[in-house]
Amino acid sequence: MKILMPQLGETVTEGTISKWHKKVGDLVKKGEVLFEIETDKTSMEIPAISDGKISKIHIKEGETSSVGTVVASILGENEEEDLEEKKSENTEINIQKEELTLSKSSKESIIARQQDIHQNVDTDSPDWFTYLNEVLTPKENYVQFIGDIDIKLTPLAKRIAANERLNLDQLVDYFKNHKKRRVNRKAIDEFISLQSTPSNVQDNKVKYDTSVYDDKVTLNRIRRTTGQRLSQSWPQIPQAYQAVEVNFSNLDKVRAILKEKNADINFKISYLSFVSRAITIAINNFPLVNACFNEKELLLSSSVNLAIAVDLNFKGLIVPVIKNAEKNNLLELNDKINDLVLRAQTNKLSQEEYFGGTYTISNNGSMGTYMTAPIVNPPQVAIMSFDGINKKPVIIEDETGDTIGIRKIGVLGQSFDHRAFDGAYAASFLKEVSKIIEQYDWQSEI
């Protein structure tokens, strides 16, 4: 049985083996951890799906390979090693033996044969690989590739081209000009990179004084991926930011009631739960903020899949998703948020929780910041942030006149894609969210 590099996210195309728990010759049982992988979004332990013995490890610790690549082979009871594998190994061994005895000119011939062997192996996506191997990849998460073109794309290249909604005419012209008739994942990634990189972008490498900067910190995969995504978002999306001050005093009363009711248990409810619930309610009247921009149209979602930005103790940022958040009341949503954040910080999220978000919320309140202008997370069109909530003197208007009182005040802000809607629409949505926070009957949900 061939063990494949699994896919742990909608846009994940490769993974790195960070640790092997078994070695060649070890017996394994179904469910035992074989190895750990690190992808752009997460790290995860991969278990064996059947009993057997490790016959070969193809991808070593620290090596990176594409989704669908064979990383190891397991022999079941009474099974023999794959003939093709044996043949490949024997070929390599024979070549090495020949090299020891042949002249220099013969060695050059053998090297050419080695290169030819490796060039003919498509490690990008083997012919026998389907999304049903090793890890079940939901078919509905991928856009179907539709198009009749006269160059050959590997299955994974087709998937990426469809998901990224690439212009097939431009794609064909590009690879024809480069005299390339077979396109794999690496080639398609290079094409996408060229399409998304402005011509005036400078090299990110900088010259620095080694006497001043005398140490280095290598960026982990999560940090590098975050940087790449935000670098794509900022130059491509015309972003605008708006903010309003919001009175959170109404929420404090409800929080106090909830804590008193649940004094006997470890109950926790933060402002994040109230803001999240307010967003899901407000989107009913402002559906355009819960959409995806697609050239000449907006793709609307009937579900509010709320993405929550979670800090990993300064080691990176991930944005797991609560699907169908609008179907939950305040307490249900609070439980899901607490559970999601805890599992995100302990690396226990499931694969499907890493993708599918339609609207994102970022919370820096615990750090005491006053205002944060977040960057839109494509393909979404908006992201909301709120920061520290503090007591402030405010003017209170009533029938007796104006007075000054102390209230809990915080700033609620939203960055949005100006191609999707204008500032008036965005401001109206922001106003609706703040109105719900201040005036909604929260006790009806507890």
Beta strands, then each sheet from edge to edge (+ up, - down):
strand 1: 2-4
strand 2: 14-20
strand 3: 27-28
strand 4: 33-38
strand 5: 43-47
strand 6: 52-57
strand 7: 64-66
strand 8: 70-75
strand 9: 152-153
strand 10: 182-183
strand 11: 239-247
strand 12: 291-294
strand 13: 297-300
strand 14: 306-308
strand 15: 310-311
strand 16: 317-318
strand 17: 321-322
strand 18: 359-363
strand 19: 382-386
strand 20: 390-398
strand 21: 401-417
sheet 1: 1+ 8- 6+ 3-
sheet 2: 5+ 4- 2+ 7-
sheet 3: 9+ 10+
sheet 4: 11+ 21- 19+ 18+ 14+ 17-
sheet 5: 11+ 21- 20+
sheet 6: 12+ 13-
sheet 7: 15+ 16-
end
